[in-house]
Amino acid sequence: MNNNGNIVRPVLVVFALLSALTGLIYPMAVTGAAKAAFPSQAAGSLIVLDGTTVGSRLIGQNFSDPKHFWGRPSATAPQPYNATASGGSNQGPLNPALTDAVKARVEALRAADPGNTAPVPVDLVTASASGLDPDISPAAAQYQAARVARVRGVPIEQVNALIASNTQAPLFGLLGESRVNVLSLNIALDKVK
């Protein structure tokens, strides 16, 4: 019994020290360094317009108005782009539910722009792994450009220029693919008179 008493105290002291170090000190130091070096990213990459936070560059939003560009479908519940319920649908390519969902999304895109006979880009009809993807491919933006221009009464060249100016290249020209942040593009579009 005496031997166990000698072991318990150092174990508890080490446990308390490591808990404080890894549970408090380290996270606070990393958070402080992140806020100092990357203040916008550490705060969630929020987009603020006229003093009002309208969203984040990191989390998609549910745009369904034909005058806006639409993002990737979201697989989160109970509402789309629910950051507290991030996750994919986990439906495989042979799952009839996925096939039905993709068909319904293609039909909705065709109904919104009946004259568009181009192939529908896959990212407009399938959710990302997180269900929160804020970006679409430049092809997905181009697919929607004619609809947005027509509904807004804006020249297609102006819409294409906005797509081009909001297209982000792969990191270092190598990592990832070109992408368009839907919220940033729609904000730029809303500023057009």
N, C-alpha and C positions, 0 to 999 in steps of 0.2 A: 504493500500500500504506500509506503513511504517513497518507493522508487517511482510509482505512477504520479505522485504529487510533484516530483521534481521534473517530470516530462510535461505535464499539463500546462504549467505556467509559461514556459518558453514557447510552446505550441500556440497558445492563445495570444501571446505577444506578437509572434511572427504573423499569425492570422490577421490580427488587428492592423499591424503595419502594412502588410500586403494589401489588405482591403482598402485602407486609406490611400495607398499609393496607386493601385490600379483602378479603384472605384471613384476616387475623388481628385487626387492631385494630377494624375496623367490626363484624364478627360478634360479637366479645367485648363491644363497647359496647352493641350492640342486645340481646344476650342478658342482659347485666347490667341494662339499663334495664327489660327485660321482667320479669326476676325481681324487681326492686324494685317495679315498678308493679302487676304481675299475677302474683304468685307461684304461685297454683294453676294458672292457664292455662299459664304458662311451664314448669311441671313435667308437663304433659300432661293436666291436668284429671282427675287420678286420684281415684277414690272409695276411701276407706279406711274399713273397718269393724273395730273392735276391734283396731287395729294391723295389719290385713292389707289389702293392696291387692286389691280385688275387680274392678277394671276402670277404664275411662276413660269420661267423659261423651261423648267424641268418637268412640269406636270401638264398633260393635255387638258383641253376643255371641250365640252360638248357643244360644238357649233352645228346647228341644223338649218339655219336661215339660208336660203339659196344665194343671198348676196354676200355670204362669207365663204371662205374656204373651209372645207370639212377635214377633220383629222382622221386618224386611224380609229376604227371602232374600239371601244373599251369593253373589257370582259369583267370589270369590277361590278360589285353589287353593294347596296341596292340601287345606286344610281351610277351613271357612267363617270369615269375618272375619279372615283372615290379613293383618295390616297390612303385611307385607313384600311382598305380592303384590296391592296395591290395583289395582282396575280392573274395568270392567264386562265383560259377556259379549260385547259388540259384536254382538249378534244383533238384526237388524232385525225390524219387525213382521210381515214376510212369511216369516220364517225358520221352517220347521217345527220346529226344535229348540226355539225359544222358545215356540211354541204348545204343544208337548208338555210342556215344563217348567211352563208356567202351568197347563195342565190337571191335571198331577200335583199341583201345589201346592193348587189348588182342591179336588181330591179329598181331600188330606190334611187340609185345614181342615174339610171337610164330615164326614169320618170322625171327627175329634176332637170334633165338636159336631153330631151328626146332626139335632138338632131345630132348628138354626139355618137358616132359609130366606132370610135377608137376603142381598142381593148382597154378594159378597166385595169389600172395598176393594182397589183396584189395587195399593197399596203392600204388601199382604201376599203378593202373587204375582209381583211383579217386583223385580229387584235395582236398587239405585241405581247411578249412574255409577261410584262408587268401589268399590262392593261392601262398604262398611264402615259404612253409615248406621246410627247408633244410635237414630234416632227413627222413630216411626210417626205417622200422622195420628190425630187424636182419633176419627175414624170407624173406623179399624183397631183401636183400643183398645176402642171400644164393641162392635165386632163380636165380640170375644173375651171380653167381660165376663161373659156368662152362663155360658160354659164354665168360666172361672176360679172364679166364685162357686160353681158346682155342685160342682166337683172339690174345692174347699177347704172347702165347707160354710159359706160366709160369705154373709151377705145381699147381694143384688145392689146394694142402695143403698150399702152400705159400699164395694164395689168401684167403683161409679160415682163416689163421693166421692173415692176415691184417684186415679182417672183425672182428675177435675177439678182436684185439687190438684197434679197433676204435669203438667198441660197448660201449655205455654209459649206465650204470645201472640207474634204477629209482632213483630219488632224495631221499636220506636217506633210500634207499632200499624199499620205500613205494609209493612215489608219482610219477605218470606217468608210462610209460612203457620203456623198453629197446629200444634204438634207435641208429642209425648209421648216422653220419653226412656225407652226400654224398661228399661234397667238400673235407673234411679232408681225407676220404677214397681214393678218386681219386688222391689227392696229394701224399699220401703214396704209392699208386700203381704206380704213375709215377716215383717214386724214385727207384723202383725195376729194376734191370738190367737183 
